[in-house]
Amino acid sequence: MIWVKAHWIIKKLFSNYVWEIPNNENKVYLTFDDGPTPEITEWTLNQLKEYNAKATFFCIGDNVRKYPEIFQKVLNEEHSIGNHTFNHLNGWKTATSEYIENANRCDKETQNSKLETRNLFRPPYGKIKPSQSKILRKLGYKIIMWDIISYDFDATISKEQCLENVLKNVKSGSIIVFHDSKKAFSNLEYTLPRTLKFLKEKGFIFEKID
């Protein structure tokens, strides 16, 4: 069984993480993990632009290093960016000191940008030790999790199921996870335009996370 929505018990146990951003204005928060990725990130930006939608991109530092021009496009279009470690590390399988060093490497890759703050962090796989979280939060990071995960990266689910994962569960304040990666693109290509169209027609507003 896959857990599309974050369970309320998990949210309560880890209440120092951000799982959703409650509001009465129908604002939702689209997020994209694992980029920047050639062609796919640009395609994603074009989809967002069509709906005047802002989003948050949790970038892998090594991809920022390899594709700085794509990273700059994300910034130029005034989306938020967040730290997703330098090498997409699983926090549960990584020593705390190594994990923090890797997150710092990701941060350094964005230092030449004109960002005023780089205070958002999403752990790859959603897996992070309390010791790692504590240090990152002391460094000023907000740990951003999610209310809904699309499972666009899962090749065993259909594109229709991927779309349903989002549309059947979304509410005002939801933080929704997509991936601007090659692995996810087959599902993303189908799901993202339909998500944007449906939610726009329902009066939702697409905001970035600050």
PyMOL commands that set and color helices and strands:
alter all, ss='L'
color gray80, all
select helices_A, chain A and resi 8-13+40-50+61-66+68-76+91-93+96-109+124-126+130-138+159-167+185-201
alter helices_A, ss='H'
color red, helices_A
select strands_A, chain A and resi 27-33+56-59+80-83+120-121+142-143+148-149+175-179+205-206
alter strands_A, ss='S'
color yellow, strands_A
deselect
rebuild
show_as cartoon
